[in-house]
């Protein structure tokens, strides 16, 4: 597996997307595919950003896998302190945060 990244040029958005492909592509080859996809969709796309739209087009047309949050199984926040090191697990469009609390205080409303 080889991973590729596309950054959105809109500084207000500041997003980047990850793609995976089974083959290793030369950087100029990947760049050419991105430019081709951009030309196809730049005037009409439904995604939140141009980079997401390009990633989805590359998934449809060129065998890439667009790595999106729905493919994310788990994420860990790390910090030098134990209190700020915790697991974030995705499941069915929701994310659960697992914290260890030595002192149990007020109940936390997960919908708040």
C-alpha positions, 0 to 999 in steps of 0.5 A: 500500500502506498499513501498520497495526500492532496492539500486544498489551496483555500487557506480558509478551508485548510484541509488535506485528504489522504488516498491509498493505492496498491501501486507506487506511482511516481510523484509526477504521475500522481500529479498528472492524475490529480490535474486530470481529475481536477479538470473533470470536476472543478466546475461542478462538485458536491463535496465540501472541498475541491481536494475531497472532490478530486480524491473521490474522482480518483477513487472512481477512476484510478483505483485509489481509496479515499481515506475518510473518517468513515474508514477510521476505526480508532484514533488516539490522542497522546500527550505527556500527561496520562489525563490527556492520552485517550482513545477515540473510537469511530463506530457507525458515524459516531465517535466515542472517547474513552477516558480513565477517570480516577475521580468520578465527578458529575455524570457527563451528558454525551449529547451535550 
